[in-house]
C-alpha cells in the first residue's frame, strides 16, 4: 500500500514538473513575441493622449481577465467540493432544528441559489468589461482615422491591425497564465478536500447531486456513496438487497429457502390428499 502511494506521488510530481516546465517555456516565447510587437507599435509616432488611450484599453482587458481568473478559481472550488467559508458558515444542525428531515434539501437549495447568483454576477461583470473594451477600441480607431490625413489612412489601418494583434496576444498570454494557475489550484484543492474529508467531523451539505439510498441499513461508506454520486443524481430503491451487509443477505436467503421449502411441502401434501 505504501509503495503504491509512493508511486502515485512520484507520478503526480512528474506531471506537475512537466506542466511547469512547459508553461515557463511558452511564457518566455510569449514575452519575446509580445515585446517584438510592442517595439513595432512604438515605431509609430503617437500623441500622449493616444498612448494614454492604449494604456486604458490594456487596463480594461486586464481587469476583465482578473474577473475571469476569479471565476475560474471559483468553478474549481465547486468542482473540488471546496466552497468558500461563506457558503458553509451555517451548520446543518441549525436547519435540522427548524425544518427536521427537510433541512438537508433546503440547505442544498439555498447554497445552489447563492452559487447561481455568484456565477451570474461574474458573467455580468465580464460582459460589462467586454462591452467597455470594444467601445474603447472603436472610439480609438475612429479618432485615429479622423486625425489622419487622406494619404495616411493606410498607415492608420496597418497600425490598428498591429494593435489588435498585440492586444490579442496579450490576452492569450494572460489566459494561458490563468489556465496554468487553475491547474495548480485544482491539485491543491483536491488534496485539501481529501484531508478535510478524513479529518473533519462537521457535517457539510454539498451542492452537487448526491445519491439517495432508501434502505433501512446500508453497508456502503461515505466514499463509496460519493463515487456513485459522480454520475449524477440517482435513486436506489429499497428492494436493492445488494446494499445490505453479507450477514443480512445470508439470513434473507435462508429465510426465502425455508419459505419456499415450506410452500412446496404444503403443495405436495395437498396434492396427495
MIRO-794575 format. One line per 2 residues: number of its first residue (from 0); their letters; for each residue x negated, y, z of N, C-alpha, C, O. Coordinates in pm, whole numbers. Layout:
NUM) a) X,Y,Z,X,Y,Z,X,Y,Z,X,Y,Z ~ ...
//
This chain:
0) xx) -82,-120,0,0,0,0,-86,126,0,-58,223,-71 ~ -193,123,81,-284,237,88,-357,258,-44,-372,371,-89
2) xx) -402,148,-106,-471,157,-235,-378,213,-342,-422,292,-427 ~ -253,174,-340,-157,224,-439,-135,374,-423,-129,447,-522
4) xx) -123,420,-299,-106,564,-276,-230,641,-315,-222,753,-367 ~ -347,582,-289,-472,648,-326,-484,661,-478,-526,765,-528
6) xx) -447,555,-551,-449,561,-697,-352,666,-749,-382,737,-845 ~ -235,674,-687,-136,773,-728,-186,914,-701,-165,1005,-782
8) xx) -254,933,-587,-311,1064,-554,-418,1104,-656,-421,1219,-701 ~ -504,1011,-692,-609,1040,-791,-548,1072,-926,-594,1162,-996
10) xx) -443,997,-964,-378,1021,-1094,-315,1161,-1099,-330,1233,-1198 ~ -246,1199,-993,-183,1331,-988,-287,1442,-984,-270,1547,-1047
12) xx) -395,1418,-911,-503,1517,-905,-566,1536,-1043,-599,1648,-1082 ~ -581,1427,-1118,-637,1436,-1253,-544,1515,-1345,-591,1595,-1426
14) xx) -413,1493,-1332,-317,1567,-1414,-324,1717,-1381,-321,1800,-1472 ~ -333,1750,-1253,-344,1891,-1214,-471,1954,-1268,-471,2069,-1311
16) xx) -580,1878,-1265,-708,1931,-1313,-703,1955,-1463,-748,2060,-1510 ~ -648,1861,-1539,-637,1877,-1684,-548,1996,-1718,-579,2074,-1808
18) xx) -435,2009,-1644,-345,2121,-1668,-414,2255,-1643,-398,2350,-1719 ~ -492,2261,-1535,-562,2385,-1501,-668,2420,-1605,-680,2536,-1645
20) xx) -743,2321,-1648,-849,2345,-1748,-787,2393,-1880,-836,2488,-1940 ~ -680,2327,-1924,-614,2368,-2048,-556,2509,-2038,-564,2587,-2133
22) xx) -499,2539,-1923,-442,2672,-1905,-551,2779,-1909,-534,2880,-1976 ~ -661,2757,-1839,-770,2854,-1838,-829,2872,-1978,-866,2983,-2016
24) xx) -837,2764,-2054,-892,2771,-2190,-801,2855,-2279,-849,2944,-2350 ~ -671,2827,-2277,-577,2902,-2360,-564,3047,-2312,-542,3137,-2392
26) xx) -576,3067,-2181,-568,3203,-2128,-684,3288,-2179,-664,3404,-2215 ~ -804,3231,-2184,-920,3304,-2235,-902,3339,-2383,-934,3451,-2425
28) xx) -851,3244,-2461,-826,3271,-2603,-721,3381,-2621,-735,3467,-2707 ~ -618,3377,-2539,-513,3478,-2548,-565,3617,-2516,-531,3714,-2584
30) xx) -649,3627,-2413,-703,3757,-2374,-793,3813,-2483,-789,3932,-2512 ~ -875,3727,-2544,-964,3772,-2652,-883,3823,-2771,-912,3930,-2825
32) xx) -781,3746,-2811,-698,3787,-2924,-618,3913,-2892,-599,3998,-2979 ~ -572,3924,-2768,-495,4041,-2729,-581,4167,-2730,-535,4274,-2769
34) xx) -706,4156,-2687,-798,4271,-2692,-827,4311,-2836,-842,4430,-2867 ~ -835,4213,-2925,-858,4244,-3065,-740,4324,-3123,-760,4421,-3195
36) xx) -618,4282,-3089,-501,4356,-3135,-496,4496,-3075,-461,4592,-3142 ~ -532,4506,-2947,-531,4637,-2882,-635,4731,-2945,-609,4851,-2959
38) xx) -750,4679,-2982,-851,4763,-3048,-802,4812,-3184,-832,4924,-3225 ~ -727,4727,-3254,-670,4771,-3382,-567,4881,-3361,-559,4976,-3440
40) xx) -488,4869,-3255,-391,4974,-3225,-461,5104,-3186,-415,5213,-3221 ~ -574,5092,-3114,-647,5211,-3069,-710,5287,-3185,-744,5404,-3170
42) xx) -727,5222,-3298,-786,5290,-3414,-692,5394,-3474,-736,5481,-3549 ~ -564,5385,-3442,-467,5485,-3488,-466,5602,-3390,-464,5583,-3268
44) xx) -468,5719,-3444,-471,5839,-3361,-329,5876,-3322,-250,5923,-3405 ~ -297,5855,-3196,-163,5883,-3144,-169,5995,-3042,-272,6019,-2979
46) xx) -58,6062,-3028,-48,6167,-2927,-35,6105,-2788,-3,5986,-2774 ~ -59,6186,-2686,-49,6137,-2549,92,6089,-2517,111,5992,-2444
48) xx) 192,6158,-2574,331,6117,-2550,357,5979,-2607,429,5899,-2547 ~ 300,5950,-2723,319,5819,-2786,249,5708,-2705,300,5597,-2695
50) xx) 134,5740,-2650,67,5644,-2562,152,5615,-2438,161,5501,-2393 ~ 213,5719,-2385,299,5701,-2268,422,5617,-2302,467,5535,-2222
52) xx) 474,5638,-2423,590,5557,-2466,554,5409,-2477,632,5322,-2438 ~ 435,5380,-2530,391,5241,-2541,371,5179,-2403,407,5063,-2381
54) xx) 314,5257,-2311,298,5207,-2174,434,5181,-2110,451,5085,-2034 ~ 532,5267,-2141,666,5248,-2085,730,5120,-2139,793,5045,-2064
56) xx) 712,5094,-2268,766,4972,-2329,701,4848,-2267,769,4750,-2236 ~ 570,4854,-2248,499,4741,-2187,543,4717,-2043,556,4603,-1999
58) xx) 567,4826,-1971,612,4815,-1832,750,4751,-1824,776,4669,-1735 ~ 838,4788,-1915,974,4730,-1917,966,4580,-1940,1034,4502,-1872
60) xx) 884,4539,-2035,869,4395,-2062,810,4323,-1942,851,4211,-1910 ~ 715,4386,-1876,653,4324,-1760,753,4305,-1647,753,4201,-1580
62) xx) 838,4405,-1624,942,4394,-1520,1041,4284,-1555,1085,4210,-1468 ~ 1076,4274,-1682,1169,4170,-1724,1110,4031,-1700,1180,3941,-1653
64) xx) 984,4014,-1731,920,3884,-1712,899,3852,-1564,894,3735,-1527 ~ 888,3954,-1481,881,3929,-1336,1014,3870,-1288,1015,3779,-1205
66) xx) 1125,3920,-1338,1256,3864,-1304,1268,3723,-1360,1323,3635,-1294 ~ 1218,3701,-1480,1220,3567,-1538,1137,3470,-1455,1175,3353,-1440
68) xx) 1026,3516,-1401,944,3431,-1313,1020,3396,-1186,1018,3281,-1142 ~ 1087,3495,-1126,1166,3469,-1005,1278,3369,-1035,1305,3280,-954
70) xx) 1343,3384,-1149,1448,3291,-1188,1393,3150,-1207,1456,3053,-1165 ~ 1277,3139,-1270,1216,3008,-1293,1182,2938,-1162,1207,2818,-1147
72) xx) 1124,3012,-1068,1091,2954,-937,1218,2915,-862,1222,2812,-796 ~ 1321,2998,-874,1448,2968,-808,1509,2840,-865,1561,2758,-789
74) xx) 1502,2822,-996,1552,2699,-1058,1473,2577,-1011,1530,2470,-992 ~ 1343,2594,-993,1262,2484,-942,1300,2448,-799,1298,2331,-761
76) xx) 1334,2548,-721,1379,2521,-584,1508,2440,-583,1525,2351,-500 ~ 1597,2471,-676,1721,2394,-687,1690,2251,-729,1743,2155,-673
78) xx) 1603,2238,-829,1568,2106,-881,1500,2020,-776,1522,1899,-770 ~ 1417,2081,-694,1339,2006,-594,1407,2000,-458,1345,1960,-360
80) xx) 1535,2039,-451,1610,2032,-325,1542,2112,-216,1536,2069,-101 ~ 1491,2229,-251,1420,2312,-154,1469,2456,-168,1394,2544,-210
82) xx) 1593,2478,-132,1653,2610,-144,1593,2706,-41,1541,2663,61 ~ 1600,2837,-69,1555,2934,33,1636,2921,161,1747,2867,161
84) xx) 1580,2970,270,1644,2953,401,1779,3023,408,1863,2985,489 ~ 1799,3125,325,1927,3196,328,2043,3107,286,2158,3137,318
86) xx) 2014,2998,215,2119,2906,173,2140,2793,274,2238,2719,265 ~ 2050,2779,368,2059,2672,469,2061,2727,611,2026,2656,706
88) xx) 2102,2852,626,2097,2913,758,2218,2878,844,2220,2910,963 ~ 2321,2813,786,2441,2775,861,2440,2625,882,2454,2551,785
90) xx) 2424,2576,1004,2425,2431,1027,2562,2371,997,2665,2436,1015 ~ 2562,2248,951,2687,2182,917,2773,2158,1041,2895,2145,1030
92) xx) 2710,2151,1161,2787,2130,1283,2888,2242,1304,2999,2220,1353 ~ 2848,2365,1266,2940,2479,1281,3065,2458,1199,3176,2486,1246
94) xx) 3050,2409,1076,3165,2384,991,3244,2262,1036,3366,2258,1023 ~ 3174,2163,1090,3244,2043,1137,3338,2076,1253,3446,2019,1263
96) xx) 3296,2167,1338,3382,2206,1450,3507,2281,1403,3610,2279,1470 ~ 3496,2347,1287,3608,2425,1237,3698,2347,1141,3820,2360,1145
98) xx) 3635,2266,1054,3711,2202,946,3708,2050,951,3772,1985,868 ~ 3636,1991,1045,3637,1846,1058,3571,1776,940,3460,1811,902
100) xx) 3642,1677,883,3585,1595,775,3566,1674,646,3488,1633,560 ~ 3635,1786,631,3623,1866,509,3504,1961,513,3481,2037,419
102) xx) 3427,1957,622,3319,2054,640,3212,2042,531,3170,2142,475 ~ 3170,1919,501,3063,1899,404,3103,1949,266,3024,2014,198
104) xx) 3226,1918,226,3275,1961,95,3285,2113,87,3246,2172,-14 ~ 3335,2176,191,3348,2322,192,3213,2391,190,3193,2489,120
106) xx) 3120,2339,268,2987,2399,274,2914,2383,141,2844,2474,97 ~ 2929,2267,78,2868,2245,-51,2925,2340,-156,2851,2394,-238
108) xx) 3056,2361,-153,3119,2454,-247,3073,2597,-222,3054,2673,-317 ~ 3056,2634,-95,3007,2767,-62,2867,2790,-116,2837,2895,-171
110) xx) 2781,2690,-98,2644,2703,-148,2641,2713,-301,2563,2791,-357 ~ 2724,2635,-367,2727,2640,-513,2772,2776,-564,2721,2825,-664
112) xx) 2867,2836,-495,2912,2969,-535,2801,3072,-516,2780,3159,-600 ~ 2730,3060,-404,2618,3151,-380,2509,3133,-486,2450,3230,-532
114) xx) 2484,3009,-524,2385,2982,-628,2429,3040,-761,2348,3101,-832 ~ 2554,3021,-797,2605,3075,-923,2597,3227,-925,2563,3287,-1027
116) xx) 2628,3290,-813,2618,3437,-805,2474,3482,-822,2446,3581,-889 ~ 2382,3409,-759,2241,3446,-770,2190,3428,-912,2118,3514,-963
118) xx) 2226,3318,-977,2184,3294,-1114,2244,3398,-1209,2176,3446,-1300 ~ 2369,3433,-1187,2433,3534,-1272,2366,3669,-1254,2352,3746,-1350
120) xx) 2324,3698,-1132,2253,3824,-1105,2121,3829,-1180,2086,3933,-1237 ~ 2047,3718,-1182,1923,3712,-1259,1949,3734,-1408,1877,3809,-1474
122) xx) 2052,3669,-1461,2084,3681,-1603,2122,3824,-1640,2083,3873,-1747 ~ 2197,3891,-1554,2235,4030,-1581,2114,4122,-1582,2104,4211,-1667
124) xx) 2022,4101,-1490,1900,4183,-1487,1814,4158,-1610,1760,4252,-1668 ~ 1802,4032,-1651,1724,4001,-1770,1784,4067,-1894,1712,4124,-1977
126) xx) 1915,4060,-1906,1981,4121,-2021,1968,4273,-2018,1953,4337,-2122 ~ 1974,4331,-1898,1957,4477,-1885,1821,4522,-1936,1811,4619,-2012
128) xx) 1715,4452,-1895,1580,4490,-1938,1558,4459,-2085,1482,4528,-2152 ~ 1623,4355,-2136,1611,4325,-2278,1674,4436,-2363,1616,4478,-2463
130) xx) 1791,4481,-2322,1857,4591,-2394,1773,4719,-2385,1758,4792,-2483 ~ 1719,4744,-2267,1636,4863,-2249,1510,4854,-2333,1467,4954,-2390
132) xx) 1451,4736,-2340,1329,4715,-2420,1356,4740,-2569,1279,4811,-2634 ~ 1463,4682,-2621,1496,4700,-2762,1529,4846,-2793,1494,4897,-2899
134) xx) 1596,4914,-2700,1629,5056,-2720,1504,5141,-2727,1492,5228,-2813 ~ 1409,5117,-2637,1285,5195,-2635,1202,5170,-2760,1139,5261,-2813
136) xx) 1201,5046,-2807,1128,5015,-2930,1187,5090,-3048,1115,5149,-3128 ~ 1318,5087,-3060,1385,5155,-3172,1364,5306,-3165,1342,5370,-3268
138) xx) 1372,5363,-3044,1350,5507,-3031,1207,5544,-3068,1184,5644,-3137 ~ 1112,5464,-3022,972,5492,-3055,948,5484,-3205,879,5568,-3262
140) xx) 1004,5383,-3270,987,5369,-3415,1051,5486,-3489,995,5537,-3585 ~ 1167,5527,-3443,1236,5641,-3508,1153,5769,-3494,1137,5843,-3591
142) xx) 1101,5795,-3374,1019,5915,-3353,892,5910,-3437,848,6011,-3491 ~ 831,5791,-3446,706,5778,-3521,728,5808,-3669,646,5875,-3733
144) xx) 837,5759,-3723,867,5784,-3865,905,5930,-3887,869,5990,-3989 ~ 978,5989,-3791,1019,6128,-3805,900,6222,-3805,898,6320,-3880
146) xx) 800,6193,-3722,683,6282,-3712,580,6255,-3820,484,6330,-3834 ~ 598,6148,-3898,502,6114,-4003,538,6188,-4132,654,6216,-4159
148) xx) 437,6219,-4208,459,6278,-4340,505,6171,-4438,499,6052,-4409 ~ 549,6215,-4555,603,6120,-4652,501,6014,-4692,535,5896,-4705
150) xx) 377,6057,-4712,275,5961,-4756,222,5876,-4640,141,5786,-4661 ~ 268,5906,-4517,221,5830,-4401,326,5730,-4349,305,5667,-4246
152) xx) 437,5716,-4421,540,5621,-4377,488,5478,-4382,523,5395,-4297 ~ 405,5450,-4481,350,5314,-4491,259,5286,-4371,261,5176,-4315
154) xx) 178,5385,-4333,92,5368,-4217,174,5347,-4090,135,5270,-4002 ~ 287,5418,-4080,374,5402,-3963,434,5262,-3959,445,5202,-3853
156) xx) 473,5211,-4077,527,5074,-4082,422,4971,-4042,451,4875,-3971 ~ 299,4991,-4089,190,4899,-4054,163,4905,-3904,141,4802,-3840
158) xx) 164,5026,-3848,141,5041,-3705,250,4972,-3623,221,4905,-3524 ~ 377,4987,-3664,487,4923,-3592,477,4771,-3600,505,4702,-3502
160) xx) 437,4719,-3715,420,4574,-3728,310,4525,-3635,324,4422,-3569 ~ 201,4600,-3630,90,4564,-3541,131,4576,-3395,93,4491,-3313
162) xx) 208,4680,-3360,252,4699,-3223,345,4585,-3180,331,4534,-3069 ~ 439,4546,-3265,530,4437,-3231,455,4305,-3218,490,4221,-3135
164) xx) 352,4286,-3300,270,4166,-3289,196,4165,-3155,187,4060,-3091 ~ 144,4281,-3114,74,4290,-2986,170,4264,-2870,137,4188,-2778
166) xx) 288,4325,-2874,385,4305,-2767,435,4161,-2762,457,4107,-2654 ~ 453,4100,-2878,496,3960,-2882,390,3868,-2821,422,3777,-2745
168) xx) 263,3892,-2856,156,3811,-2799,142,3835,-2650,117,3742,-2573 ~ 157,3960,-2608,153,3994,-2465,264,3921,-2389,242,3868,-2280
170) xx) 383,3918,-2448,496,3849,-2386,471,3699,-2376,495,3639,-2272 ~ 425,3639,-2483,400,3495,-2484,291,3455,-2386,297,3349,-2325
172) xx) 191,3541,-2370,84,3511,-2274,139,3510,-2132,104,3422,-2053 ~ 224,3606,-2098,282,3610,-1965,378,3493,-1943,387,3440,-1832
174) xx) 450,3453,-2047,541,3338,-2034,462,3210,-2009,501,3128,-1926 ~ 350,3192,-2080,266,3074,-2054,210,3078,-1912,197,2974,-1847
176) xx) 178,3196,-1864,131,3210,-1727,240,3171,-1627,213,3106,-1526 ~ 363,3209,-1657,476,3173,-1570,500,3023,-1573,526,2963,-1469
178) xx) 491,2962,-1691,513,2817,-1701,406,2739,-1626,435,2635,-1567 ~ 284,2788,-1629,178,2722,-1553,206,2733,-1403,192,2635,-1330
180) xx) 246,2851,-1359,281,2869,-1218,400,2783,-1181,407,2730,-1070 ~ 495,2769,-1273,612,2684,-1248,572,2540,-1222,624,2476,-1130
182) xx) 477,2488,-1303,431,2350,-1283,363,2333,-1148,384,2232,-1080 ~ 283,2430,-1108,215,2423,-978,315,2429,-863,304,2355,-766
184) xx) 413,2518,-876,515,2531,-771,599,2404,-762,636,2362,-653 ~ 628,2342,-876,706,2218,-877,637,2108,-796,701,2041,-715
186) xx) 508,2091,-818,432,1990,-743,434,2022,-594,453,1933,-512 ~ 415,2148,-561,413,2189,-420,549,2166,-354,555,2117,-241
188) xx) 657,2201,-423,791,2185,-366,829,2039,-349,893,2001,-251 ~ 788,1955,-444,818,1812,-433,749,1754,-309,810,1677,-235
190) xx) 624,1790,-287,552,1739,-170,614,1792,-41,625,1718,57 ~ 654,1919,-40,717,1975,79,850,1906,108,883,1879,224
192) xx) 926,1877,1,1055,1812,19,1038,1672,77,1117,1630,162 ~ 937,1600,33,913,1466,86,878,1470,234,929,1391,313
194) xx) 791,1564,272,754,1575,413,874,1619,497,897,1567,606 ~ 949,1716,445,1065,1765,519,1171,1657,533,1238,1647,636
196) xx) 1186,1575,428,1286,1468,430,1253,1363,535,1343,1303,594 ~ 1124,1343,559,1082,1242,657,1083,1296,799,1110,1222,893
198) xx) 1055,1427,815,1037,1482,948,1159,1556,1001,1180,1564,1122 ~ 1238,1611,911,1350,1695,954,1461,1611,1016,1497,1506,965
200) xx) 1514,1660,1128,1626,1595,1193,1757,1671,1170,1865,1623,1204 ~ 1746,1791,1112,1866,1870,1086,1937,1819,962,1874,1791,860
202) xx) 2068,1808,972,2147,1760,860,2173,1875,764,2236,1974,801 ~ 2125,1862,639,2137,1966,538,2234,1920,431,2228,1806,385
204) xx) 2323,2009,391,2417,1980,283,2357,2028,153,2328,2146,138 ~ 2337,1936,57,2277,1971,-71,2385,2016,-168,2503,1987,-151
206) xx) 2341,2089,-271,2436,2141,-370,2446,2050,-492,2540,2063,-571 ~ 2351,1958,-508,2356,1870,-624,2455,1758,-599,2484,1725,-484
208) xx) 2508,1697,-707,2607,1589,-691,2549,1472,-612,2435,1432,-633 ~ 2629,1420,-522,2587,1308,-439,2686,1192,-454,2804,1212,-482
210) xx) 2635,1074,-434,2718,954,-445,2813,945,-325,2775,978,-213 ~ 2935,901,-350,3035,884,-245,3052,735,-220,3090,661,-311
212) xx) 3024,691,-100,3033,550,-65,3150,531,31,3146,578,145 ~ 3254,464,-16,3375,445,63,3382,301,112,3466,223,67
214) xx) 3293,267,205,3291,132,263,3276,145,414,3220,242,463 ~ 3327,46,488,3315,53,634,3172,51,683,3137,119,780
216) xx) 3089,-27,616,2950,-40,658,2863,-52,535,2899,-122,440 ~ 2748,15,535,2662,17,418,2519,-14,460,2472,33,564
218) xx) 2451,-93,378,2313,-132,410,2209,-46,340,2090,-64,362 ~ 2254,50,256,2160,137,185,2118,252,275,2199,304,352
220) xx) 1992,291,264,1944,405,341,1962,533,260,2012,531,147 ~ 1918,647,318,1938,777,255,1860,790,125,1909,851,29
222) xx) 1739,735,120,1656,743,-1,1721,667,-115,1721,713,-229 ~ 1776,549,-85,1842,470,-189,1968,540,-240,1998,535,-359
224) xx) 2041,604,-151,2160,679,-193,2122,799,-280,2190,831,-377 ~ 2012,866,-244,1964,979,-325,1925,932,-465,1949,1001,-564
226) xx) 1866,814,-472,1828,759,-603,1952,733,-689,1953,763,-808 ~ 2057,678,-629,2181,655,-702,2246,785,-745,2317,789,-845
228) xx) 2224,892,-669,2286,1021,-700,2218,1092,-816,2273,1189,-868 ~ 2100,1046,-858,2027,1116,-964,2102,1115,-1096,2088,1208,-1175
230) xx) 2180,1012,-1120,2252,1002,-1247,2379,1085,-1249,2449,1088,-1350 ~ 2409,1156,-1139,2528,1240,-1135,2627,1189,-1033,2599,1095,-960
232) xx) 2745,1252,-1026,2847,1212,-928,2898,1071,-955,2929,1036,-1068 ~ 2906,992,-851,2953,855,-861,3049,826,-747,3055,900,-648
234) xx) 3123,718,-762,3213,674,-656,3209,522,-648,3240,454,-745 ~ 3169,469,-534,3163,325,-514,3284,284,-433,3300,324,-318
236) xx) 3370,204,-492,3494,164,-427,3466,66,-312,3358,9,-301 ~ 3567,51,-228,3550,-30,-108,3540,-179,-138,3507,-256,-47
238) xx) 3566,-222,-261,3557,-364,-293,3418,-403,-343,3398,-515,-389 ~ 3324,-313,-333,3187,-344,-375,3115,-412,-259,3046,-346,-180
240) xx) 3131,-545,-249,3075,-618,-135,2923,-622,-134,2862,-650,-31 ~ 2862,-592,-248,2715,-598,-254,2651,-490,-169,2531,-497,-141
242) xx) 2728,-391,-127,2671,-285,-44,2659,-326,102,2588,-262,179 ~ 2728,-434,140,2722,-480,278,2592,-556,304,2523,-599,211
244) xx) 2561,-572,430,2440,-644,468,2452,-793,430,2561,-843,402 ~ 2338,-862,430,2336,-1003,388,2419,-1089,484,2490,-1179,440
246) xx) 2410,-1062,615,2487,-1141,711,2637,-1122,689,2715,-1217,698 ~ 2675,-999,660,2816,-973,636,2863,-1044,509,2973,-1100,506
248) xx) 2780,-1042,404,2817,-1109,280,2827,-1261,303,2920,-1325,254 ~ 2732,-1318,376,2734,-1462,402,2858,-1502,482,2919,-1605,455
250) xx) 2893,-1423,580,3013,-1450,659,3138,-1442,573,3230,-1522,588 ~ 3140,-1343,482,3256,-1326,394,3269,-1444,299,3381,-1489,272
252) xx) 3158,-1496,247,3160,-1611,157,3209,-1735,230,3292,-1810,178 ~ 3159,-1756,351,3203,-1872,429,3353,-1865,460,3423,-1966,459
254) xx) 3400,-1746,487,3543,-1728,513,3626,-1760,389,3731,-1825,398 ~ 3578,-1713,272,3651,-1743,149,3650,-1892,118,3750,-1946,72
256) xx) 3536,-1960,142,3529,-2104,118,3625,-2179,208,3692,-2273,165 ~ 3632,-2138,334,3723,-2204,427,3868,-2184,386,3949,-2277,392
258) xx) 3900,-2062,342,4037,-2035,298,4072,-2115,173,4182,-2169,162 ~ 3978,-2122,79,4002,-2198,-44,4019,-2348,-14,4106,-2414,-71
260) xx) 3935,-2400,75,3946,-2542,111,4081,-2571,178,4146,-2671,150 ~ 4120,-2479,268,4247,-2499,337,4365,-2493,240,4459,-2573,250
262) xx) 4360,-2399,147,4469,-2388,48,4475,-2511,-42,4583,-2562,-72 ~ 4358,-2558,-86,4356,-2677,-171,4406,-2801,-96,4477,-2885,-153
264) xx) 4369,-2811,30,4414,-2925,110,4566,-2923,129,4631,-3027,124 ~ 4621,-2803,151,4766,-2790,165,4837,-2827,36,4941,-2892,38
266) xx) 4779,-2786,-77,4841,-2818,-205,4841,-2968,-232,4939,-3023,-282 ~ 4729,-3035,-199,4721,-3180,-218,4819,-3252,-126,4883,-3348,-167
268) xx) 4830,-3205,-4,4920,-3267,92,5066,-3251,47,5146,-3344,60 ~ 5100,-3132,-6,5236,-3111,-54,5269,-3200,-172,5380,-3252,-183
270) xx) 5170,-3217,-262,5193,-3299,-381,5209,-3448,-349,5276,-3521,-423 ~ 5148,-3493,-239,5158,-3635,-203,5289,-3669,-133,5323,-3786,-120
272) x) 5361,-3568,-88,5488,-3594,-17,5600,-3623,-119,5714,-3647,-79
//
